[in-house]
Amino acid sequence: MIYFDHNATAPLHAVARDAWLAAAEQFPGNPSSLHRLGGRADAALTDARQRLAKLIHCDAADIVFTSGATESANLVLHHYARALAKDATVWISAIEHPCVTDAAAYHFGNRLRLIPVQPSGIIDLVWLENELQPRRPGLVAVMAANNVTGVLQPWREALELCRRHDVPFFCDAVQWIGREPAADLGECDWLSGCGHKAGGPRGIGFLKCSSQGRITPLLLGGPQEDGRRAGTENVAGALAMVALLELRERQANDLTKRRGWRTEFCKKLCLRLPGTEIVENGTDTLWNTVAALMPETDCPNRWAVKLDKLGFAVSMGSACSSGKEEPSPVLLAMGLPPEKASRMLRFSAGWETSEADWRRLLEGVLTAARELTTGGISHSRSS
């Protein structure tokens, strides 16, 4: 099976596996315990915190280890639901991951505003700048890179606008970190991340917290993480995640070759399979992600099923069950009609994906198209 679903999760890399096994053996104690084994575990956790802080350029004291980026996002929204005035609003981009949108909707309801998105998949910075003039939200959240389309968001510009108006800024960097250079991410007031999208272990993530004031914890029951997150810390997971992210940061210094593989795939896919459209329309994207609108079939998931049978793991932008289509909210926010949005396939590569794998994927998609042509792909769109 050739794996093209790294934006969902990635296979565990040997560096992360070895770091986890070594940590599990060397640091068996609870970091909160007073004996020597506990002290060694606490020292190892402090080392992981300092290395991560160096990676994203922030103070190590601002980092909280969590069970993953979903918990991190929930912690931020939980905190602001209790820290803000009852009439305060929170603004998030219309293309945020569900861990942000759902948590924001739960805590803020009709006090939640969505920052609109342009057809290119980029947030509307002009809207944000204009709206920040007359009113001041309690928090603004804009992700670094979109998980569906791979489109890179202008998080630096959004951060600067928020600073100018003294508004806290939260950035979900899950798809960015481990793929693009991580330096300067630590400038965000709040930053969530993990490593399993790039080959790190699952069940471990982090939140870079604002240095302003105390955070209201989501989890209670212990003083861990300086009282910000109760529960015995995952020392082995933290060390494995940091080791993996350090490796990826070194690799991210030169992405030219990998961007070229993606560009060539998109070019040939559209040329050899008429009716295919690439979603981001020429904007800057992650080097590993392609969101493609496929030629029409009687049920969009037939593409994913066929490719799976051909040996390719890919992701869909919709669910098709009993004739019910549920297009991606990201694509709808970009202005795509539901019919088109339901035909999206996402191909997301990893660091170990080769140029040959991209070529095999292209041939696999073309083979799937030929096999789906008989009664599958609409002839009016594939002629």
ZIHUGI-V98517 format. One record per helix or strand. SS is the DSSP state (a for helix, b for strand). FROM is the first residue (numbers start at 1). TO is the last residue. If there is no record, write none. Layout:
BEGIN
ss->SS from->FROM to->TO
ss->SS from->FROM to->TO
END
This chain:
BEGIN
ss->b from->2 to->3
ss->b from->5 to->5
ss->a from->14 to->26
ss->a from->36 to->56
ss->a from->60 to->62
ss->b from->63 to->66
ss->a from->69 to->83
ss->b from->90 to->93
ss->a from->98 to->111
ss->b from->112 to->115
ss->b from->117 to->117
ss->b from->123 to->123
ss->a from->125 to->134
ss->b from->139 to->141
ss->b from->145 to->145
ss->b from->151 to->152
ss->a from->155 to->164
ss->b from->169 to->172
ss->b from->177 to->177
ss->b from->180 to->180
ss->a from->185 to->187
ss->b from->190 to->194
ss->b from->205 to->208
ss->a from->224 to->227
ss->a from->235 to->251
ss->a from->256 to->272
ss->b from->277 to->278
ss->b from->285 to->285
ss->b from->289 to->293
ss->a from->301 to->309
ss->b from->312 to->313
ss->b from->315 to->316
ss->b from->320 to->321
ss->b from->324 to->325
ss->a from->329 to->333
ss->a from->338 to->341
ss->b from->344 to->348
ss->a from->355 to->373
ss->a from->379 to->382
END
